[in-house]
Amino acid sequence: MNLLEIALEPNVDSVITHCQNICHEFQNDFERNVPQFNNKAKYMEIIYSFLMTKRQFINVERLRDTPFIILSDETMIKASSVFILGQEGSEIKPYLYSLPENL
């Protein structure tokens, strides 16, 4: 593989670019009520797993304006719209959401 210069795994910047593209498409799907949430969640889990293993190489600024957190079958949101600890029912949708348990 070295002679052909084929990477064994994608670089972090390529994955972030891909993540930005599909997250915007997923958000558009949610706005148009396009079904198949399970597929969206599966794709995002793969991306989350990869990014977790490469978190020291992530340029957080690139994801700041990307709605890359998937909320059940509801929508995609930006990290800035999520809080970790709070009282039940303290969400202010569509501006503030509690962190999903599966993340």
N, C-alpha and C positions, 0 to 999 in steps of 0.2 A: 504494500500500500504506500510505502514511503516513496518508491520510485515514481508512482503515478500521482503523488501528492494528494491522495484521497484521505480526508479526515475520517477518523473512526467515529467521531461524534461531532455534532454541529458546534460552532463557537457561540458564546453567550450572546453576542450582538445579533447574530442571525436569529436566535431563538426569541430574543426580545422583539425584534422587528416582526417576526411571525406572530408572536403573541399580540402585539399592537394591532396587526391586521385582523386576526380572527376575533379579537375581543370587540372591536368596533362592529364587525359583521354580526357577532352574537347579540350585541346590544340592539342593532337594527332588527334582528329577528324577533327579539323580545318585544320591541315596540310594535312590530307588525303581527304579533301573536303567532309566530311560526313555531310549530311544535318541535319535538325531538330534543327535549331537555337532556335526556340521559346521554346522548352523544356529546352535547356541549360540556357536560360535567366530566365525562371521560377524557375529552381532549384537554380540558383545563387541568385535570389531575396530573396528566403526563407532563404538561408544561410546568406546573407547580413543583413536581418532583425534581425535574431537571434543574430548575432555578434554585431550589433549596440546596442541591449539591454544589452549585456554583455561586452561591450567594456572595462570596468575597470578591467576585469579579463583576458583579452587577452594578451598572451605573443607574442608581435609583432615580436620577433626574429623568431618564428616558421613560420610566413607567409612571411618573408623577401624574400625568394627565391622561393616563390610559385606564379605562374602566376594566380592570383585570380580575376583580373579585366577583365570582358568580354567586348569586343568592337564589337558592332553590330553583324554582321555575319562574322567578320574578323578574330579575334584571341583572345587569352587570354594573358594578359600581367602582369608583376610584377608592384607593386606600385612604385618602383624606376624608372619606365619608363614613369611616368605620371607627367605632369605639370598642375597646376591649372589655372594660368593666362598667357596668351601669345597672340601674334598677330595671326590672322587667317592665316593659311597656314604655321605656324612655326613648324609643326611637322616634325620629322626626322625619318620616319618609316624605319626599324622596331625597332629603338632605343628609340624614344621619341614620346609620344602621348599626346594630350590634354585630359583633364578629360572629359569623356562622360557626357552629360547633365543629363541623367537619374540616375546618381549616386548622 
